[in-house]
Amino acid sequence: MLATQRFGSEYLTYTLWAVTPEGGVRNLGEIVPGSSDKASLHVSTELQSLGLMVTAEPYSATHIR
């Protein structure tokens, strides 16, 4: 079983999001856990202030509107 499928069989990937102080969101990338359920991801953004959020998604190209 994939780690993401713990939340339901339709969830295939984790996605890292940046959340701006104004409430906007940006998809920063897909997090792919290895066999040990550990993962690493290197991303950059021009945002000066942000929060981070990780969600389980059906595919990595998900966008929040």
C-alpha positions as CSV (number, residue, x, y, z in Angstrom):
1,M,0.0,0.0,0.0
2,L,1.2,3.5,-0.8
3,A,1.6,5.8,2.2
4,T,-1.0,8.2,0.8
5,Q,-3.6,5.4,0.4
6,R,-4.0,5.4,4.1
7,F,-6.4,8.3,3.5
8,G,-8.3,6.5,0.7
9,S,-7.5,4.5,-2.4
10,E,-7.9,7.6,-4.6
11,Y,-5.0,9.5,-3.0
12,L,-1.7,8.8,-4.9
13,T,0.6,11.6,-4.0
14,Y,1.5,14.2,-1.4
15,T,1.6,17.9,-2.5
16,L,3.5,20.7,-0.8
17,W,1.7,24.1,-0.8
18,A,2.8,27.6,0.1
19,V,0.1,29.7,1.7
20,T,0.4,33.5,1.5
21,P,-0.7,35.9,4.3
22,E,-3.5,37.0,1.9
23,G,-4.8,33.5,1.7
24,G,-3.4,32.6,-1.8
25,V,-1.9,29.2,-2.4
26,R,0.8,27.9,-4.7
27,N,1.6,24.3,-5.5
28,L,5.4,24.0,-4.7
29,G,5.7,20.3,-5.7
30,E,5.1,16.7,-5.3
31,I,6.5,14.8,-2.3
32,V,7.3,11.2,-3.2
33,P,7.9,9.0,-0.1
34,G,10.4,6.2,-0.5
35,S,10.0,2.6,0.7
36,S,10.8,3.8,4.3
37,D,8.0,6.5,4.2
38,K,10.8,9.2,4.2
39,A,11.0,11.8,1.5
40,S,13.0,14.9,0.6
41,L,12.1,17.8,-1.6
42,H,14.0,20.9,-2.6
43,V,11.9,23.9,-3.7
44,S,12.3,27.7,-3.9
45,T,9.8,30.5,-4.1
46,E,9.9,34.3,-4.4
47,L,7.4,34.6,-1.5
48,Q,8.8,36.6,1.4
49,S,6.3,35.3,4.0
50,L,4.4,32.1,3.8
51,G,3.0,29.1,5.5
52,L,3.4,25.5,4.4
53,M,0.7,22.8,4.0
54,V,1.0,19.2,2.9
55,T,-2.1,17.4,1.4
56,A,-2.8,14.0,0.0
57,E,-4.0,14.3,-3.6
58,P,-5.3,12.1,-6.4
59,Y,-2.5,13.5,-8.7
60,S,0.4,15.9,-8.4
61,A,-1.0,18.6,-10.8
62,T,-3.7,19.6,-8.4
63,H,-4.5,23.3,-8.0
64,I,-6.5,24.9,-5.3
65,R,-8.8,27.7,-6.4
